[in-house]
Every structure is written in structure tokens, then in C-alpha cells.
Amino acid sequence: MPTDLLALADLGAECAERIGMARIAKAAFDGQDLKPMWAVLLGKLLDGTATPGEGLDLALVAQLIGEKSSGLAIQHDVLQAQQLYRVAGNSAPPRLRVLALAASTDMGSNTPIEFLLEDTDIELMLLYVVPGAELPSPLPAHDVAIVIASDSEDCQHALHEIDAVAARWPRPLLNPPERVWHLDRDKLHALLAGIDGLSIPATVPLERERLLDVADERESIEDVDGALGFPIIIRPRGSHAGVGLEKVEEPIELSLYLDERDEQEFFVSRFVDYASEDGQFRKYRIVFVDGVAYACHMAIARRWDIWYLNAGMAASESKRLEEATFMQTFDIGFGRRHRSVLAAIAERIGLDYFIIDCAETKDGALLVFEADNTAVVHNMDPPDVFPYKPPQMRRIFTAFADMIAKRAAAAAAEQAA
């Protein structure tokens, strides 16, 4: 690794411009047909006139229209030649510059930081840490760096490369790899275990052969691990966004599940029934910025496997009213009820920015499903349907920008001293 790696220089000319995720994802979210954009960018790629930024935008569009494998192949090729990008934003001179350290992975495995810094006077550069390409030497000048790669398998190279130089990084480095690694499902349980008022079932990694023994009743699930017992929640190890996630009630259902999957490793945990008295399930997303918890959203449905998009929030005025109340009274309601638990979570996880998805158990404990640094926090919902959301999202975005400014000021004061 070059000895002058951690020097800084203005590499503006080497920073490729791109539209970026926030604008393209918003177009998709609003129902805009991305096929014309895909066709134009693909044409430029095929005739050799596409810039690296256009190539990376094309890779994102491909994923959004369902062409994930093509998008990742394009992204891989583009990143071999160009690792540094700047997201097109405000034309005014930036107040601060943030360098986001990303991995070459799918669009859901890096923190979607563009949403957090959209419409600010903070310039965002993205540096992709990819196999076969060294970090730029010197690094692009910046005020604060932040690791946006996740703990997923395809981000491990990037995390290891960053971790190797993290102690010598010339500017504040937020969300260091050593903390991101603790977010994997089986590690998270060990990290948070013992917090009073918190419930987090153990997540047990199991290989396919061991599960087949349980499915064929050659071994009981309790004998495999004392923390388990039917019904269980199972998913392929490394899966995200509910891919392969199912509740399994008994061995025969486990056998049917395994017949439909070809993965060799799985995460298994016991199922906790967190339905409220009205029979509906309520799932909350909480954002932590600089140790402070903020309400992000609340999903309500009659199914345990809730995601915001399958909860029908836009179609139910009563659900939206409850979500608005959750947000507007968070500091004196949900946040106050679980104040000590949320504080303990923030301290143990120790990241500058992260998210938890959680619920409340029947006895009032905070039930944590997962924690990560890559869940989408956005302001794309239509304000005529969700008028309570923009103020709350702006509050989160302001807190994030203030954290960046605080870290930069502290570093500048330390250098001056």
C-alpha cells in the first residue's frame, strides 16, 4: 500500500459526475418509466460514448427495472476503470465535502447516503473500494469520510481494505468497519444481549444438512440449539429485503421449505408473536444519528412479515393517522417508553448512523428484528397523502448534516491546536 495514501489532494478532475440514486430512485418511486433512460444510456455504452458516471447510472437503472445481473455486470466493468464519483447537486460552492466509502455491490448494500444529503450545501463524493484497484493515492480532499458498505458478504473486501488504514485516516471516519461488522444477525444478538427491556431472539446460523436432520425428524430443533423451538423464522444467510424469509411451524413445513431453496446456509430464530390486541402487527423503523433516536416510519398490517410497501399504509387513513401520531409524539411516547433501551442500543452498536427495525412485545419489551447501516431513509412519499412525513424526514436529514459539520469542526479545531 503506498506510503502517501492518506495524503489529501484536490482530485476534482478525476471525479466523474453522475445523476445518482436519489434522483433516479425518486423517478422510479413516482412511477416514471425508466426504459427510455435505460435505452439512451445503453446506446451510449454500446457505442463507446458513455462517461463513467453514465455507466454507473445505467447500472442502477438496470437494477431498478429488474435487470439486476446485467446492472451488476455493467457496474463491475465501469468500476474497474473509475472508482471516484461526485453526485450532481447544488451549483453553489459546498460548505463541506463528504467522502462516502462504498463497495461494489447491489443497490441495497451501501447506505443510500444521497437521500440524507439531498438539497444540502454538502458535496458528496463516492469512492468505490473494489478488488484489484488500490485506493487513490493521494485521497480526494474531504472534510469527513463515512463507510457506507454493509456487513454483507460481497462488501467484505471493501471493509477489510478500509479497516487496514482506518486508524491513519486523515479526516474523521464515521461508521468504521470494526463497528459495521457487528451488525450481522448472529453477532447482533450477542452484542445486544442482556439489555433490560429489550427482546432479541438468538439468530443461529445452520447448514442445510443439519436442517434436513430436523426436517426428517432425526433431530429435534431444540437439540440443534437450545434457543430454538417451533415455530421458527428461517431465511438464507446473506439474504435481504425478505428474500427467502418464512415462518415454519413444524418439521414437514421445514422439509417443504428446503425443497424450494438451494442455499446451503441459513439463519434461524424462534418466532415471537408481536401482534397487538387488535390482531394487527406494528413494525417500527428507528434511525440513530450521533446516538440520538428518531422515528422513521411505522407499518401496520395483519401479517407478521411486514414491510412498509406491503402494509397498505397509503390506502388507510386510520393507519396513517396512527403513524403520524407515532412520529409527532415519539419523544414523549414510544421514544420515552424505550428511552433506556434505545440509549443502550446506541452505545453498544456504536455507529454514527444506523437503523433498527423493531416492534413491541405483548409485555411491552422492545423487540429488535435487525440493525443495519443501509436501510432506505427517504422523503419520496407524496406529501398530499403523507403530510406528516416531510417535517420528520427533514429533521433526520438536518441531524445527519449537523453531525457531519460537528465532526468536521472538531477535527479542524484539533488540527489548529
C-alpha positions as CSV (number, residue, x, y, z in Angstrom):
1,M,0.0,0.0,0.0
2,P,1.5,3.4,-1.0
3,T,3.1,5.3,1.9
4,D,1.4,8.6,0.8
5,L,-2.1,7.0,0.5
6,L,-3.5,9.1,3.3
7,A,-2.4,12.4,1.9
8,L,-5.1,14.6,0.5
9,A,-5.3,16.5,-2.8
10,D,-8.0,18.2,-4.9
11,L,-8.9,15.4,-7.4
12,G,-11.9,17.2,-8.9
13,A,-10.8,16.5,-12.4
14,E,-10.7,12.7,-11.6
15,C,-14.1,12.7,-10.0
16,A,-16.8,11.5,-12.5
17,E,-20.2,13.2,-12.4
18,R,-23.4,11.1,-12.1
19,I,-27.1,11.7,-11.6
20,G,-27.1,9.3,-8.6
21,M,-29.5,7.2,-6.7
22,A,-31.7,9.9,-5.1
23,R,-33.0,11.3,-8.4
24,I,-33.2,8.1,-10.3
25,A,-34.9,6.2,-7.4
26,K,-37.4,9.0,-7.0
27,A,-38.3,8.8,-10.6
28,A,-38.9,5.1,-10.3
29,F,-40.8,5.6,-7.0
30,D,-43.1,8.1,-8.7
31,G,-44.0,5.6,-11.4
32,Q,-41.8,7.1,-14.2
33,D,-40.9,4.7,-17.0
34,L,-37.2,4.2,-16.8
35,K,-37.0,2.2,-20.0
36,P,-36.3,5.3,-22.2
37,M,-33.4,6.3,-19.9
38,W,-32.1,2.8,-20.0
39,A,-32.2,2.8,-23.8
40,V,-30.4,6.1,-24.1
41,L,-27.7,5.2,-21.6
42,L,-27.3,1.7,-23.0
43,G,-26.9,3.1,-26.5
44,K,-24.1,5.4,-25.3
45,L,-22.4,2.5,-23.6
46,L,-22.5,0.3,-26.7
47,D,-21.2,3.0,-29.0
48,G,-18.4,3.9,-26.6
49,T,-19.6,7.5,-25.8
50,A,-20.9,6.9,-22.2
51,T,-19.0,8.6,-19.4
52,P,-18.2,6.5,-16.3
53,G,-20.9,8.4,-14.4
54,E,-23.4,7.5,-17.1
55,G,-22.3,3.9,-16.9
56,L,-22.8,3.7,-13.2
57,D,-26.3,5.4,-13.6
58,L,-27.1,2.8,-16.2
59,A,-26.2,0.0,-13.8
60,L,-28.6,1.5,-11.2
61,V,-31.4,1.9,-13.8
62,A,-30.9,-1.8,-14.8
63,Q,-31.4,-2.9,-11.2
64,L,-34.5,-0.8,-10.8
65,I,-36.2,-2.2,-13.9
66,G,-35.4,-5.8,-12.8
67,E,-32.3,-6.4,-14.8
68,K,-30.1,-7.0,-11.7
69,S,-27.5,-9.3,-13.2
70,S,-26.9,-7.0,-16.2
71,G,-26.7,-4.0,-14.0
72,L,-24.1,-5.6,-11.7
73,A,-22.1,-6.7,-14.7
74,I,-22.1,-3.2,-16.1
75,Q,-21.2,-1.8,-12.7
76,H,-18.3,-4.2,-12.3
77,D,-16.8,-3.2,-15.7
78,V,-17.3,0.6,-15.0
79,L,-15.7,0.4,-11.6
80,Q,-12.6,-1.3,-12.9
81,A,-11.7,1.9,-14.7
82,Q,-13.2,4.6,-12.4
83,Q,-13.7,4.5,-8.7
84,L,-14.4,8.1,-7.7
85,Y,-17.7,9.9,-8.4
86,R,-19.5,13.1,-7.5
87,V,-23.3,13.3,-7.3
88,A,-24.6,16.2,-9.2
89,G,-26.3,18.6,-6.8
90,N,-26.4,22.3,-5.9
91,S,-24.3,24.6,-8.0
92,A,-23.3,26.8,-5.0
93,P,-19.9,26.2,-3.5
94,P,-20.1,23.4,-0.9
95,R,-19.8,24.2,2.8
96,L,-18.3,20.8,3.4
97,R,-17.2,17.7,1.4
98,V,-18.1,14.2,2.4
99,L,-16.3,11.1,1.0
100,A,-18.5,8.0,1.2
101,L,-16.6,4.7,1.0
102,A,-18.7,2.2,-0.9
103,A,-18.5,-1.4,-2.0
104,S,-19.1,-2.8,-5.5
105,T,-22.4,-4.5,-4.7
106,D,-26.1,-4.2,-5.4
107,M,-28.0,-1.0,-4.8
108,G,-29.3,-2.2,-1.4
109,S,-26.0,-3.0,0.2
110,N,-24.5,0.5,0.5
111,T,-26.0,3.2,2.7
112,P,-28.2,5.4,0.4
113,I,-26.5,8.5,1.7
114,E,-27.6,10.6,-1.2
115,F,-31.1,10.8,0.3
116,L,-29.6,12.1,3.6
117,L,-27.6,14.9,1.9
118,E,-30.0,15.8,-0.8
119,D,-30.7,19.6,-1.1
120,T,-27.9,20.5,1.3
121,D,-24.8,22.5,0.8
122,I,-22.6,19.5,1.5
123,E,-20.8,18.0,-1.5
124,L,-21.0,14.2,-1.7
125,M,-18.3,12.1,-3.4
126,L,-18.4,8.3,-3.6
127,L,-15.3,6.2,-3.6
128,Y,-15.8,2.6,-4.6
129,V,-13.3,0.2,-2.9
130,V,-13.1,-2.6,-5.4
131,P,-10.9,-5.8,-5.7
132,G,-8.0,-5.3,-8.0
133,A,-7.8,-1.5,-7.6
134,E,-5.9,0.3,-4.9
135,L,-7.3,3.3,-3.0
136,P,-6.4,6.5,-4.8
137,S,-3.1,8.0,-3.7
138,P,-3.5,10.7,-2.6
139,L,-7.1,10.6,-1.4
140,P,-9.5,13.2,-2.7
141,A,-9.7,16.2,-0.3
142,H,-12.7,15.9,2.1
143,D,-13.8,17.1,5.5
144,V,-15.4,13.9,6.7
145,A,-15.4,10.3,5.4
146,I,-18.1,7.7,6.1
147,V,-18.2,4.0,5.4
148,I,-21.4,3.1,3.6
149,A,-20.6,-0.5,2.8
150,S,-22.7,-3.0,4.7
151,D,-21.8,-6.2,6.5
152,S,-22.9,-8.4,3.6
153,E,-20.6,-11.0,2.1
154,D,-19.9,-9.0,-1.1
155,C,-18.8,-6.0,1.0
156,Q,-16.2,-7.8,3.0
157,H,-13.3,-6.8,0.7
158,A,-14.1,-3.2,0.9
159,L,-14.5,-3.3,4.7
160,H,-11.1,-5.0,5.1
161,E,-9.4,-2.6,2.8
162,I,-10.8,0.4,4.7
163,D,-10.1,-1.2,8.1
164,A,-6.4,-1.6,7.2
165,V,-6.0,2.1,7.0
166,A,-8.8,3.3,9.3
167,A,-6.5,4.2,12.2
168,R,-4.5,6.5,10.0
169,W,-7.3,8.1,8.1
170,P,-6.5,11.9,7.8
171,R,-10.1,13.1,8.5
172,P,-12.9,11.9,10.8
173,L,-14.0,8.4,9.6
174,L,-17.7,7.7,10.5
175,N,-19.2,4.2,10.8
176,P,-15.8,2.4,10.9
177,P,-15.7,-1.2,9.6
178,E,-15.0,-2.7,13.0
179,R,-18.4,-1.5,14.1
180,V,-20.2,-2.4,10.8
181,W,-19.1,-6.0,11.2
182,H,-21.2,-6.3,14.4
183,L,-24.4,-5.8,12.6
184,D,-24.6,-9.3,11.1
185,R,-27.7,-11.1,12.5
186,D,-26.0,-13.7,14.6
187,K,-23.4,-11.1,16.0
188,L,-26.1,-8.6,16.8
189,H,-27.9,-10.8,19.3
190,A,-24.6,-11.3,21.2
191,L,-23.9,-7.6,21.1
192,L,-27.3,-6.6,22.5
193,A,-28.0,-9.5,24.8
194,G,-28.7,-8.5,28.4
195,I,-30.2,-5.1,27.9
196,D,-33.1,-4.7,30.3
197,G,-36.4,-4.1,28.4
198,L,-35.0,-5.5,25.1
199,S,-36.1,-8.7,23.4
200,I,-33.9,-10.1,20.6
201,P,-34.2,-13.8,19.8
202,A,-30.9,-15.5,19.1
203,T,-30.2,-15.9,15.4
204,V,-28.5,-19.3,14.8
205,P,-26.5,-20.0,11.6
206,L,-27.3,-23.5,10.4
207,E,-26.1,-25.5,7.4
208,R,-28.6,-27.3,5.2
209,E,-27.6,-30.8,6.3
210,R,-28.4,-30.0,9.9
211,L,-31.7,-28.6,9.0
212,L,-32.5,-31.6,6.9
213,D,-32.0,-33.7,10.0
214,V,-34.6,-31.6,11.8
215,A,-37.0,-31.8,8.8
216,D,-36.7,-35.6,8.7
217,E,-37.1,-35.7,12.5
218,R,-33.8,-37.4,13.0
219,E,-33.0,-34.5,15.4
220,S,-35.2,-32.0,17.3
221,I,-34.8,-28.3,16.7
222,E,-34.2,-27.8,20.4
223,D,-31.3,-30.3,20.3
224,V,-29.8,-28.3,17.5
225,D,-29.8,-25.2,19.6
226,G,-31.5,-24.6,22.9
227,A,-32.5,-21.1,21.9
228,L,-34.7,-22.6,19.1
229,G,-38.1,-24.1,19.1
230,F,-41.0,-24.3,16.6
231,P,-42.3,-22.1,15.2
232,I,-39.1,-20.7,13.7
233,I,-38.2,-17.9,11.3
234,I,-35.8,-19.0,8.6
235,R,-34.0,-17.2,5.8
236,P,-31.0,-17.9,3.6
237,R,-27.8,-16.5,5.1
238,G,-26.9,-13.2,3.5
239,S,-30.4,-12.5,2.1
240,H,-32.0,-9.1,2.5
241,A,-35.4,-7.5,1.9
242,G,-37.3,-10.6,3.0
243,V,-35.9,-12.8,0.2
244,G,-36.5,-16.4,1.3
245,L,-37.9,-15.4,4.7
246,E,-40.6,-17.7,6.1
247,K,-42.2,-18.8,9.3
248,V,-42.1,-22.6,9.7
249,E,-44.4,-24.3,12.2
250,E,-43.2,-27.9,12.1
251,P,-40.7,-30.3,10.5
252,I,-42.8,-31.1,7.5
253,E,-43.0,-27.4,6.6
254,L,-39.2,-27.1,7.0
255,S,-38.8,-30.0,4.6
256,L,-41.0,-28.3,2.0
257,Y,-39.1,-25.0,2.5
258,L,-35.8,-26.7,1.9
259,D,-37.1,-28.4,-1.2
260,E,-37.7,-25.0,-2.7
261,R,-34.3,-23.5,-1.8
262,D,-30.9,-24.4,-3.0
263,E,-28.9,-22.3,-0.5
264,Q,-26.5,-24.2,1.8
265,E,-26.5,-21.8,4.8
266,F,-29.4,-20.3,6.7
267,F,-30.2,-18.1,9.7
268,V,-32.8,-19.4,12.1
269,S,-34.5,-17.8,15.1
270,R,-37.6,-18.5,17.1
271,F,-40.8,-16.7,16.1
272,V,-42.1,-14.1,18.5
273,D,-45.8,-13.3,18.2
274,Y,-45.9,-9.5,18.5
275,A,-49.5,-8.9,17.4
276,S,-51.3,-6.2,19.2
277,E,-54.6,-6.6,20.9
278,D,-56.5,-5.8,17.7
279,G,-54.7,-8.6,15.9
280,Q,-52.6,-6.3,13.8
281,F,-48.8,-6.3,13.8
282,R,-46.9,-3.0,14.1
283,K,-43.3,-2.6,13.0
284,Y,-41.2,0.5,13.5
285,R,-38.1,1.8,11.9
286,I,-35.9,3.9,14.1
287,V,-32.9,5.9,12.8
288,F,-30.0,6.7,15.1
289,V,-27.9,9.8,14.2
290,D,-25.0,10.6,16.5
291,G,-26.5,8.5,19.3
292,V,-30.0,10.1,19.1
293,A,-33.0,8.0,18.1
294,Y,-35.6,9.4,15.5
295,A,-38.8,7.9,14.3
296,C,-38.6,7.0,10.6
297,H,-41.8,5.0,9.9
298,M,-44.4,2.7,11.2
299,A,-46.0,-0.1,9.3
300,I,-49.3,-1.7,10.4
301,A,-50.7,-5.0,8.9
302,R,-52.4,-8.2,9.7
303,R,-49.3,-10.2,8.7
304,W,-46.2,-10.7,10.8
305,D,-43.8,-10.3,7.9
306,I,-44.4,-6.5,7.4
307,W,-42.6,-4.2,5.1
308,Y,-43.8,-0.7,4.6
309,L,-44.7,-1.4,1.0
310,N,-46.9,-4.4,1.8
311,A,-48.7,-2.8,4.7
312,G,-51.1,-0.7,2.7
313,M,-50.4,2.5,4.5
314,A,-51.3,4.7,1.6
315,A,-54.7,3.1,1.3
316,S,-55.7,3.5,5.0
317,E,-56.3,6.9,6.6
318,S,-56.6,5.3,10.1
319,K,-53.1,3.7,9.7
320,R,-51.6,6.9,8.5
321,L,-53.2,8.8,11.5
322,E,-51.5,6.3,13.8
323,E,-48.2,6.6,12.1
324,A,-48.4,10.4,12.2
325,T,-49.1,10.2,15.9
326,F,-46.1,7.8,16.4
327,M,-43.9,10.4,14.7
328,Q,-45.2,13.5,16.3
329,T,-45.3,12.1,19.8
330,F,-42.1,10.0,19.6
331,D,-40.1,12.0,22.1
332,I,-42.9,11.8,24.7
333,G,-44.4,8.4,23.6
334,F,-42.5,5.5,22.1
335,G,-39.1,7.1,22.5
336,R,-39.7,7.9,26.1
337,R,-41.1,4.4,26.9
338,H,-38.0,2.8,25.5
339,R,-35.5,5.6,26.3
340,S,-33.1,3.5,28.3
341,V,-33.2,0.6,25.8
342,L,-32.6,2.9,22.8
343,A,-29.7,4.6,24.6
344,A,-28.1,1.2,25.4
345,I,-28.5,0.1,21.7
346,A,-26.9,3.3,20.5
347,E,-24.0,2.8,22.9
348,R,-23.4,-0.9,22.2
349,I,-23.6,-0.6,18.4
350,G,-21.5,2.5,18.5
351,L,-22.1,3.6,14.9
352,D,-22.5,7.2,14.0
353,Y,-25.5,6.4,11.8
354,F,-27.6,3.2,11.7
355,I,-31.2,2.0,11.7
356,I,-33.2,-0.6,13.6
357,D,-36.4,-2.3,12.7
358,C,-38.3,-3.3,15.8
359,A,-41.7,-3.8,17.4
360,E,-43.2,-4.1,20.9
361,T,-43.9,-7.4,22.5
362,K,-47.1,-8.2,24.3
363,D,-45.4,-7.5,27.7
364,G,-44.0,-4.1,26.5
365,A,-40.4,-5.0,25.7
366,L,-38.7,-3.6,22.6
367,L,-38.4,-6.4,20.1
368,V,-35.4,-5.9,17.7
369,F,-35.5,-7.6,14.4
370,E,-32.4,-6.2,12.8
371,A,-29.9,-3.3,12.7
372,D,-28.1,-2.1,9.7
373,N,-26.5,0.9,8.1
374,T,-28.1,0.6,4.7
375,A,-31.9,0.7,5.1
376,V,-33.5,3.4,3.0
377,V,-34.5,6.6,4.8
378,H,-36.1,8.9,2.2
379,N,-38.5,11.7,1.6
380,M,-40.1,10.4,-1.5
381,D,-43.7,9.7,-0.3
382,P,-46.3,12.0,-1.7
383,P,-46.9,14.9,0.8
384,D,-50.6,15.1,-0.1
385,V,-51.0,11.5,1.2
386,F,-48.3,11.7,4.0
387,P,-48.2,15.4,5.0
388,Y,-46.6,14.4,8.4
389,K,-43.6,12.8,6.8
390,P,-41.6,15.6,5.2
391,P,-41.1,17.5,8.5
392,Q,-39.9,14.3,10.2
393,M,-37.6,13.4,7.3
394,R,-36.1,16.9,7.2
395,R,-35.5,16.6,11.0
396,I,-33.4,13.4,10.4
397,F,-31.6,14.9,7.4
398,T,-30.7,18.0,9.4
399,A,-29.4,15.9,12.2
400,F,-27.2,14.0,9.8
401,A,-25.8,17.2,8.2
402,D,-25.3,18.7,11.7
403,M,-23.3,15.6,12.7
404,I,-21.1,15.9,9.6
405,A,-20.5,19.6,10.4
406,K,-19.8,18.8,14.1
407,R,-17.2,16.2,13.2
408,A,-15.5,18.4,10.7
409,A,-15.4,21.4,13.2
410,A,-13.9,19.2,15.9
411,A,-11.2,17.9,13.6
412,A,-10.4,21.4,12.4
413,A,-10.1,22.6,16.0
414,E,-7.9,19.7,16.9
415,Q,-5.6,20.4,13.9
416,A,-5.4,24.1,14.8
417,A,-4.4,23.3,18.4
